[in-house]
Amino acid sequence: MLPRFWARSLPRRLLSAAKANAKGPFPRHLIAAAAGLTAGASVCGAIATLRPEAAGGGVHFINSTNNVVADAIEGLVQTNEGLCRLDGYPEVKVVLRSDWVDPKNAHKVAIISGGGAGHEPAHAGFVGEGMLTAAVSGDIFASPSAYAVLAAIRAVAYPGGKTQRQKKESPGVLLIVKNYTGDRINFTIAAEQARSEGIPVEMVVVGDDCAIPRSKGVTGRRGIAGTCLVHKIAGAAAEAGRSLQAVKGEAENVASCIASVGVSASVCHIPGREESSRIPAGKMEMGLGIHGEPGAETIDRHPVNHLVNDMLNIILDQKHDRGFMSLEGNDSVIVLVNSLGSVTPIEINIAAKEVIANLEGKGVHVERVVTGPLMTSMDMAGFSFFFL
């Protein structure tokens, strides 16, 4: 079953996944992330010789704007013995489990996720036993190429090694993709090519953002921090040896039950580019995207209890063309309160306190709370939370 840390937190409708992953909790680097000591984020925040490079008044501790992602991945792999890089690096930026060739994994479905860099520790920080098998990274906020995704699929499709590959006996690969156009296109192209090679591939698209009403979303809800829990549940099911269709079903079940929203006082700053002044002083944006996309509305700055109440109202809004989630007394939820980059642990703890108080005031039972930077947006001065 799942480690108690997570099994206790799952609503009953999801406990079918709790049979998986009996061998331990998150990989060490992910435990650190959940505690606010993010290995992946720290690597990306302070690279190599720590030479600051300014752009538009901002400072990043990097070597060169051309090698930010490659240097960060190199540091992550060197500091985590359970990770390795795929051949073709740095053009193909794929991090995968170093133990995947172990015969014990021969019957297990592989889980791949990814997207643009800049969201550390997602996605490479989630690679490990009971989570992702591999993560594919593009440049900052840029989708990885279809070629890179295909390379990742080929690398993990036959965990049993050469004999299994020769017999084309693959347990299958599940792709977990956030709902962004570039990611969907490139992961879909890679999946189609892999299927033509005889590799069973399925894909689940996660869209958990509640900020934009249905009528205003051309491509649907964006995928944000709620994707982290889809990784966890799908990874747990795969670790237990469940079939590709069963693992996909668990992932779809979780994805359909997640609701998220974020708020920020700044737009993220990408190394080598000028800082955005889109959000005026004294203002915040409610519902902005994790790549700095404009939010649903600009609001005045308020205390955290006020912000949390407004964010909850957006998630639970049954009018205004939303209706993404409804909660009633005695319902149980998991809550993740996520730093979008530069919000400190003390601030995240205050936000978590207010989320819990608000939900319990509605009669909702909070079974588990996870806090910390898990799905960031470079140095964005904001936070998000999701419910399951």
C-alpha angles and dihedrals in degrees: 000000000000118000109275089248089070103022091063089052100055122102112236093255089065101042091102086081091054091083088074134083102026094164102078150305130290120325109274094257090053093048087055090050093053090050092053093256096108113190094190094046094047091053091051093044098054115028129186114306093009094234107169116228117194127211123171092348096307127113129219125181099229141121099231136347087234095062105035097116096039092049092048093051090047090054093047093051093045092053097045116058092195092065134074139173128247121241112266093053131183094024088045104045103193125148117194142171111281091211096054092105090061109117089233088074096051094107098042128108113237120233119209128182135159148128137164120345121247096078098087134198080033122108114001091035089066096058111115146088111321093014132055122349092203140358125209118208132196125190118289108313090345123118117245114250122263087243091058092048091049090050089054092049092050091047096056103028094091108042091168092068134229098344093052091047092051091052091044090229101152121166086213140249129259118204116205109199132181113230102261122126098236093047093047093049097047096041090048093051091049092048092052092050092048091050089052086057092054098260114136106232131176129180134208119194117208120209110168103149112119098182098092119063115237094251093056098049109090093185098026132249117346121241112244138148096332088074088078092071092047087057091051099048095042090047091051092051092048092048088055090058098250120160124267092253092049092050091048090050092054091049092049091048092054094043091054092054101049126101124181141173135174141198131197142180093208143032115243118263117228116207112259095020132095118262115256120243094191095119109064123225111277093022137099135197120232116211101007117163127254090251092053096267112163115274129238092259144354114239139179118264112266139176114278095255089058092048093048091051091051092047092050090050090055092051094046097038108131093184132050094064095294122094093151095147139007126197128193134186113290092023114134125220144178114225127202117191107195131194111223091211120291101035107113127233091250090057093046090052090053090050091048091052091053094046091052093046092049094049094045088050087061091051093254117143114228105210098179138003124200119189135184142068106313104139107024135174103219106269099341112157097225147079139224136196137196138196131215 
